[in-house]
């Protein structure tokens, strides 16, 4: 290890110690000062009741399986639709101009409307047409609302990845005899998708949380189950338990997304 490497290692250790000390100081201040607030005992009884937490946590964890199921079948649909929208927006042929317009309108529409409003409009509007079972299920139309909204965001991420590939790669593929379609399929898309994986991981984390919004139109998933427990027990601790369950899932996923982003940045540098 040369002098520079020793210096960098020493600075990393110093930075780690300073960060750890500052975090301990902040946590210590919170632990010491929060209980001094006048209403802390009431807040503790209403939000941090250990008995209520232990009683409701298993039921909330079971309800969270519904969130996971909705998330699991939404992701492939989002991938397919968002890729189609991104390709529409990137169409270059004059004959495909209507597809470019459709892609732009789609993205503007579903990125401009809040996801909860889309859930209300789709989740209550379409079943209001009087569709027979099971086509009036809130699970179906809630999923449709999430897919429509998130496809707009993911499509823009994919389009950015496609446009980040230098035009010389497309030109080289065409010079080698590939058609525009094959150049996109075999040359552009594989590179673009690898580049946007970290950004799309963050979208997956956001989707996992937004599945809880479907509780507004009927599915008894974790948020609605927490509301049921809150009403039965006259206590807000079930909401805290639900938050803990979300954190147990989303924090590791977020850290993994950060790891992918850092790895991608190091690979480009």
N, C-alpha and C positions, 0 to 999 in steps of 0.2 A: 504494500500500500504506500503510494507516494504521498508527498506533503499535501497536495491539493485534495486527494481523497480523504486523508485524515482530517483535514479542515472541514470538508463537507459533512463527514460523519459526525464530527463534534458539533457542528451547527444544527444538524438534524436532531441530535440528542437534546441540545439546548432548547430548540423549538418545541420538542415534545414535552419536556419538563415544564416550560412556561405555559403551554396550552393546558396541560394537566392541572397545574396549580391554579390557573385562572378559572377552570371549570369547577374545581373543588371549592374555590372561594365563592363562586356564584351559587352553587348548590347549598353550601353552608349558610349563606345569607338567606336563601329562600326557606330553608328548614328552620332557621332561627326566627325570622321575621314574620312569616305568614301566620303561624299560630298566635301571634300577638294581636292580630286584627280583631276588632270587637265581635264580629259575627262569625268567627272561625268555627265555633262549636256547632252552630246551626248548619253551616255549609258542610262541615265534616259529616254530620248526621244525615244530611240530605243527599250528598254526592259520593261520600267515601265510607259507606256503611259496609263493614267487612262481612257481616252476616248476610246482607242482601246480595252482595257481590258473589259470595260462594253459592248462594241459593239459585241465582239466575244465570250464572256463567255457563253451565252445561246446556241449558235451553237455548241460550244465545249462540253458542258454538254450533249447535245442531241447526239453528236457523241460518247460520252463515253458510252452510252447505248449499243452500238455495242460491245465495249470492255467487258462490263458486261455480255452480252449474250454469247460471245465466252468463257469467263471464266466459266460461269455457265454450259455450256454443256461439257466443257473440264474436269472439276473436277471429275464427276463420272467415266468417261472413264479412267482417270489417276488412280483412286482408284482401279478399277477392274484390269487393266493391271499391275500395280505395285504389287498388291497382288499376282497375278499369277507369276510374275517374282521372287518375294521374295520366294514363295513356291518352285519354280523350283530350286533356288539356295540352298534351305535348304533340298532338297530331299536326303534321306539317303539310299534308296534301291539301290543296284548296278545296277538293271535293269533300274533305272531312271537316270543313269549317263549322258546320252545325254541331259536330261533336265537341269542338273546342268551346263553342258558345254554351252548350249544355254543361260541360265541365265547369266553366267559370261561374255560371248561374248557380249550379249545385253547391259549389264551395262557398260562394258569397251568401247563399241562403242559409245553409246549415251551420256556418261559422258565425253568422250574424245573429242567430236566434239562440237564447240560452237553452241548455240541454233540458232543464226542468220544464221549460215551456213546450219544447218539442214532445216531451213525455206526456204532458197533459193533453196536447192537441191530438197526438196519435193514439194515446192510451184510452182517452174518453171519446174522441171523435169517430174513429173507425168502428169500434164496437157499437156505437150509437146508430150505425146503419142497419142494425138488426140482424147481424150475421149469426148463423147457427153455431152451436158448440161443435168443435172446440175453437172455432175461428174467432170467437169473441173473447178469448182468454187474455187477461192482462200480461201474462208471461210472454205471449207471442208479440203483442203490440208494444209492450215495453222494450222487448229486445229489438224490435224494428226501429224504435225511436233512438236507442243507443247506437245501433249500427249506422243509421242515417247520419247522426251527428258526428260520431267519431270517424266515419269514413271520410268526411270532409277534411278533418284535421290531418289524418294519416295520408290522404291523397296529396296534400300540399307538402308534407315531409318527403314523400316519395318523389314528387315532381322536382323538389329541390335537389334530391340525390341524383336524379336523372340528369338534370341540367349541370350538376357539378362535374360530370364526366366530360373531359375535353372533346371538342368536336372532331379532333384528329382521329380519335378511336373509331368513331362512326365512319369517317372517311376511309380509314384503313380497312375496316371490315368490308365496306362496299367495293373497294379496290380488289380485295381478295375474292370477290364474286358473291358475297352474301347479299341478300335482298335487304331492304329497309327493315322488314319484319324480323328476319333472322339476326340482323345486326343488333336490333333492340333486344331480342330474346337471349342471344348467346354472348353478347359483348357488353352492352350497356347495362341491362337490368341486373346481372349478377354483381357487378361492381357497385351499382347504385344502392342495391338492397343492403350490401355489407356496410356501406357508409352510414345508412340511416338506422341501423339496428339500435344504437344507444338512444337516439331521440324517440324511437318507437317504444322502447322499454319504458320510458317515462309516460307515454300515452297509455300503456297497459296498466301502469300503477294508477293513473287517474281514472281509467275505466273501472278498475276494481272498486274504487271508492264510489263512483257515480252509479254503480248498480244499486246502491242503497236508495237512490232517488225513486226507484220503481215502487217503493212502498207507498208513494202517494196515489198510485192507481190500483192498489189492491194486494199484490203478492205479500205474503207473510214471511219476509226475510228478516235479517237481523235488526234493521232499524224499526220496522213495525213491531217485531217481537219485543224489542226494548220498550217501545211505547206501551205495549200491553202490560208488561211487568210494572212499568211506572204507574199506570192507572190502578193496577191491582194492589200494589204495595205502598202507594203514595210516597214514592221515593225515586230520586233521579239517579241512583247508583247504577241501574241497568244501562243507562246511556254511557256511563264511564266504562262499564264492562265491555260494551260494544266497541267503544273506542280502543280499548286494550286489544281486542281481537283484531281489529283493523290494523293496528300498529304492528302486531306480531307478523302480519302478512306483508304489509306495505314497506316497512323499514328495511327488511332484507332485500326486497325487490328494488328499492330505491338505491341502496348501497351497491347492488349489482349493476344497476344502470350507470351509476357514477364510475364504477370500475371499467365498464365497457367504454364510456366516453373518454376516460383518461388513457386507456390503452389505444384507442383510435387516434387520439391526439399525439401520443408518443410515437405511434407508427408513422404519422405524417411528418413529424419533426425530424 
